[in-house]
Amino acid sequence: MVQTSDSGTSPQVVIKKYANRRLYNTESSSYITLETLSEMVRAGRDFVVYDAKTSEDITRSVLTQIIVEEENKVGQSMLPTTFLRQLIGLYGDNMQGMVPRYLESAMTQFSRQQAQMRAAMQQTMGSFLPPGMEEIGRQNMAMMERAMSLFAPFATRPEAGGATASADGGTEDEIDTLRHEVERLQAELAAAKEKVAKRG
């Protein structure tokens, strides 16, 4: 059983999760593991997970389980402790509704930058790695860390007696700050690409 994905380019695989926690792939008619789903995500395969008993869409919780599994692997940890604390602190906050859209936008932008970086590397790489590419890789990771730090304005709470955001302007100021930071990251990426082009 398959469904059409939102993009319409490939079928959406339907996964059923049973009470014994086993996952059943209706496309291949076989039981699979979280690792299999992780590989499907990396391969770009779209899937949806339903509770076999209630037919409830539990895709979000299963994807969260995959992240937990990946984070528990030695050397695989990717989410900084500070970021996790800030994210947890946003639950129940009046800014919570903005976080999902911002997270999606930030990760889409980062994926786009990664694709651009790979394209630049393919254009400049022959049979060896040009000098300076290691530096560019470090700069790219630094960009990701700064992107994660963008959540700080959301997580910060005013101290007692400190300044508080105005009811009509606080949110706009924070959005402007985020927009400027994204523009700065884009400028840094453009500069890195220019360095690569000059070395080519």
C-alpha positions in Angstrom: 0.0 0.0 0.0 1.4 3.4 -1.0 0.2 6.9 -1.1 1.2 9.8 -3.3 3.6 12.2 -1.6 2.9 15.9 -1.5 5.5 16.5 -4.2 3.9 13.9 -6.4 7.4 12.7 -7.6 7.5 9.5 -5.6 5.0 7.3 -3.7 4.7 7.7 0.0 5.4 4.5 1.8 2.9 3.5 4.5 4.4 2.0 7.6 2.2 0.4 10.3 3.3 0.2 13.9 1.9 -2.6 16.0 1.4 -2.9 19.7 4.6 -5.0 20.0 6.5 -2.0 18.6 7.2 -3.8 15.3 7.1 -1.7 12.2 5.6 -3.1 9.0 6.4 -1.8 5.6 3.3 -2.2 3.5 5.3 -1.6 0.3 7.8 -4.4 0.8 5.4 -6.5 2.9 8.1 -6.9 5.5 9.0 -5.9 9.1 11.6 -3.2 9.4 13.5 -1.4 12.1 14.1 2.3 13.0 17.4 2.0 11.3 15.6 1.1 8.1 13.5 4.2 8.4 16.6 6.2 9.1 18.1 4.9 5.8 14.9 5.8 4.0 15.1 9.3 5.2 18.7 9.7 4.0 17.7 8.2 0.7 14.9 10.8 0.3 12.0 8.2 0.6 8.9 9.7 1.9 6.9 7.7 4.4 4.1 8.0 6.9 3.7 5.9 10.0 0.2 4.9 11.4 -0.7 3.1 14.6 -2.0 -0.2 13.3 -4.8 -0.3 15.9 -6.1 3.3 16.0 -4.9 4.4 12.5 -3.5 7.5 14.2 -0.6 9.3 12.3 2.4 8.8 14.6 5.1 9.8 12.1 6.3 12.7 14.3 6.9 10.5 17.3 8.6 7.8 15.3 11.0 10.4 13.7 11.7 11.6 17.2 12.6 8.1 18.2 15.0 7.9 15.3 16.7 11.1 16.4 17.1 9.7 19.9 18.6 6.5 18.5 21.1 8.4 16.4 22.0 10.7 19.3 22.8 7.6 21.4 25.3 6.3 18.9 28.9 6.9 19.8 30.3 9.8 17.8 26.9 10.5 16.2 25.7 13.2 18.6 24.7 16.3 16.7 22.4 18.3 19.0 24.3 20.5 21.6 23.1 20.3 25.2 22.5 24.0 25.3 20.3 23.8 22.2 18.2 21.0 23.7 17.7 22.9 26.9 16.6 26.0 25.0 14.2 23.9 22.9 12.7 22.3 26.0 12.3 25.7 27.5 10.2 26.9 24.6 7.4 24.3 25.3 4.5 26.3 26.7 6.1 29.6 25.8 4.1 32.2 23.9 6.7 31.9 21.1 6.1 28.1 20.7 3.9 28.5 17.7 6.7 30.3 15.8 9.4 27.6 16.5 8.3 24.8 14.1 8.2 27.2 11.1 11.5 28.7 12.0 13.1 25.3 12.6 11.9 24.1 9.2 13.1 27.3 7.5 16.5 27.2 9.2 17.1 23.5 8.2 15.9 24.1 4.7 18.3 27.0 4.4 21.1 24.9 5.8 20.4 22.0 3.4 20.5 24.5 0.5 23.9 25.8 1.7 25.1 22.2 2.0 24.0 21.5 -1.6 25.7 24.6 -2.8 28.9 23.7 -0.9 28.9 20.2 -2.4 28.5 21.7 -5.9 31.4 24.1 -5.4 33.6 21.2 -4.2 32.7 19.1 -7.2 33.6 21.9 -9.5 37.0 22.5 -7.9 38.1 18.9 -6.9 40.2 16.8 -9.2 42.0 13.8 -7.9 43.0 15.7 -4.8 41.5 18.0 -2.2 42.6 21.6 -2.9 44.4 23.4 -0.1 42.0 25.4 2.2 39.0 23.1 1.8 39.4 21.9 5.4 39.1 25.5 6.4 35.9 25.9 4.4 34.5 22.8 6.1 35.2 24.3 9.5 33.6 27.5 8.5 30.5 25.6 7.3 30.2 23.9 10.7 30.6 27.2 12.4 27.7 28.5 10.4 25.6 25.6 11.6 26.5 26.4 15.2 25.6 30.0 14.8 22.3 29.0 13.2 21.6 26.9 16.3 22.4 29.9 18.4 19.6 31.9 16.7 17.2 30.2 19.2 18.8 32.2 22.0 16.5 35.2 21.5 13.4 32.9 21.8 14.8 31.1 24.9 16.0 34.1 26.8 13.7 35.3 29.6 14.0 38.8 31.0 15.6 38.9 34.5 13.8 40.5 37.3 14.0 44.2 37.0 15.4 43.9 33.5 14.0 45.3 30.3 11.0 43.5 28.8 9.8 43.4 25.2 6.9 45.6 24.3 3.6 43.9 23.5 3.5 45.3 19.9 7.2 45.4 19.0 9.1 42.6 20.7 8.3 39.9 18.2 9.0 42.0 15.2 12.5 42.9 16.7 13.3 39.3 17.2 12.2 38.4 13.6 14.4 41.2 12.3 17.3 39.9 14.2 16.8 36.4 12.8 16.5 37.8 9.3 19.7 39.8 9.6 21.5 36.7 10.9 20.4 34.5 8.0 21.5 37.2 5.6 24.9 37.3 7.3 25.2 33.5 7.0 24.4 33.7 3.3 27.0 36.4 2.8 29.6 34.1 4.5 28.6 31.2 2.3 29.0 33.4 -0.8 32.5 34.5 0.3 33.5 30.8 0.9 32.3 29.9 -2.6 34.3 32.8 -4.1 37.4 31.5 -2.3 36.8 28.1 -3.9 36.3 29.5 -7.3 39.6 31.5 -7.1 41.5 28.3 -6.1 40.0 26.6 -9.2 
